[in-house]
Amino acid sequence: MVNTPGIKTEIEPAVRDWLKQEFGDVTFEERQVKFPSGGGYLFDAVSQDGRIVAAVMCNRANRGTKTENAAGLKKAFTALEQLKKLGRDTVKMVVFTDQDLLNLVQRRASRLGIGGIKLLVCPLPPDKKELLDQIMDAASRE
């Protein structure tokens, strides 16, 4: 299994920095969020006041073999289901680093009732994009 600490230590912080710019200097952190109905989930980017909650998807739409990335899709659908459990006053989103994965999820999830959940693409800085590509290439060779 490829060691992917770079995603947690380099890529997700870069996405949170981008969200900070997008939402007017709001600080985001990885944090457990409690659901109104009970239970909770660890989200990748939560604003300090808890009003904005995001899951970050660093996967590609396809594996190195050009087949669909079933694990990436499952992770995205799990995040969407968890976001649906949050209250109506919460801004809910999934932030992708890969436009093709966003497009695939959007096509597949349209029948899941994901209205109210924003799907965004974060344009990574070139050095972070290169690092993520290296991590994903190594993972696809497993």
C-alpha positions in Angstrom: 0.0 0.0 0.0 1.3 3.4 -1.0 2.1 5.7 1.9 0.0 8.8 1.3 0.6 11.1 4.2 1.3 13.9 1.7 -2.5 14.1 1.0 -3.2 14.9 4.7 -0.1 17.1 5.3 0.2 18.9 1.9 -2.9 18.6 -0.3 -5.8 18.9 2.2 -4.2 22.0 3.8 -3.8 23.6 0.4 -7.5 22.9 -0.3 -8.4 24.5 3.1 -6.3 27.5 2.2 -8.2 27.8 -1.1 -11.5 27.6 0.7 -10.3 30.4 3.1 -9.8 32.6 0.1 -13.1 31.6 -1.5 -15.1 32.3 1.7 -13.5 35.6 2.7 -10.8 34.7 5.2 -12.8 32.0 7.0 -10.4 29.5 8.7 -11.1 25.8 8.0 -9.8 22.7 9.9 -10.4 18.9 9.8 -13.0 18.2 12.5 -15.6 15.9 13.7 -19.1 17.3 13.2 -22.2 16.1 15.1 -25.4 15.4 13.3 -28.8 16.7 14.5 -30.1 13.2 14.6 -27.1 11.9 16.6 -23.7 10.5 15.7 -21.1 12.4 13.7 -18.5 12.3 11.0 -14.9 13.5 10.5 -15.0 16.1 7.7 -11.9 17.5 6.0 -12.7 21.2 6.1 -15.0 22.8 8.7 -15.2 26.5 9.3 -14.5 27.7 12.9 -18.2 28.4 13.5 -19.3 25.1 12.0 -21.6 26.7 9.4 -19.5 25.5 6.4 -18.7 21.8 6.1 -16.7 20.2 3.3 -15.4 16.8 2.3 -12.2 16.9 0.2 -11.8 14.4 -2.6 -8.2 14.0 -3.9 -9.0 10.9 -6.0 -9.0 10.6 -9.8 -12.0 9.5 -11.9 -9.9 6.7 -13.4 -7.2 4.4 -12.1 -4.0 3.9 -14.0 -5.8 1.1 -16.0 -8.3 3.7 -17.3 -11.1 1.9 -15.4 -13.4 3.9 -13.2 -12.0 4.5 -9.7 -14.6 2.5 -7.7 -12.9 3.4 -4.4 -12.9 7.1 -5.2 -16.6 7.0 -6.2 -17.5 5.1 -3.0 -15.6 7.7 -0.9 -17.4 10.6 -2.7 -20.8 8.9 -2.2 -20.1 8.3 1.4 -19.2 11.9 1.9 -22.4 13.0 0.1 -24.6 10.8 2.3 -22.9 12.2 5.5 -23.3 15.8 4.3 -27.0 15.1 3.7 -27.4 14.5 7.4 -26.4 18.0 8.3 -28.9 20.7 9.1 -30.4 23.1 6.4 -28.5 26.1 7.8 -25.1 24.4 7.0 -23.3 25.2 3.8 -22.4 21.7 2.5 -19.9 20.9 -0.2 -17.6 18.4 -1.7 -14.3 19.9 -3.0 -12.6 17.9 -5.7 -9.0 18.2 -6.9 -10.0 16.4 -10.2 -12.6 17.8 -12.6 -13.2 14.4 -14.2 -14.1 12.9 -10.8 -16.5 15.8 -10.1 -18.2 15.2 -13.5 -18.5 11.5 -12.9 -19.9 12.0 -9.4 -22.3 14.7 -10.6 -23.7 12.3 -13.3 -24.0 9.4 -10.9 -25.3 11.3 -7.9 -28.1 13.3 -9.6 -30.6 10.6 -8.6 -29.5 10.6 -5.0 -31.0 13.9 -4.1 -27.9 16.0 -3.5 -29.6 19.3 -4.0 -28.1 21.8 -1.5 -24.6 20.2 -1.7 -22.2 22.2 -3.7 -19.6 20.4 -5.8 -16.5 22.4 -6.4 -13.0 22.0 -8.0 -10.0 23.4 -6.2 -7.3 24.5 -8.6 -4.2 23.3 -6.8 -0.9 25.3 -7.0 1.5 23.6 -9.4 3.8 22.1 -6.7 0.8 20.6 -4.9 -0.7 19.3 -8.2 2.7 17.6 -9.0 2.9 16.0 -5.6 -0.7 14.7 -5.8 0.0 13.3 -9.3 3.0 11.5 -7.9 1.0 10.0 -5.0 -1.8 9.0 -7.3 0.5 7.5 -9.9 2.2 5.4 -7.2 -1.1 4.3 -5.8 -2.3 3.2 -9.3 0.7 1.0 -9.8 -0.2 -1.1 -6.7 
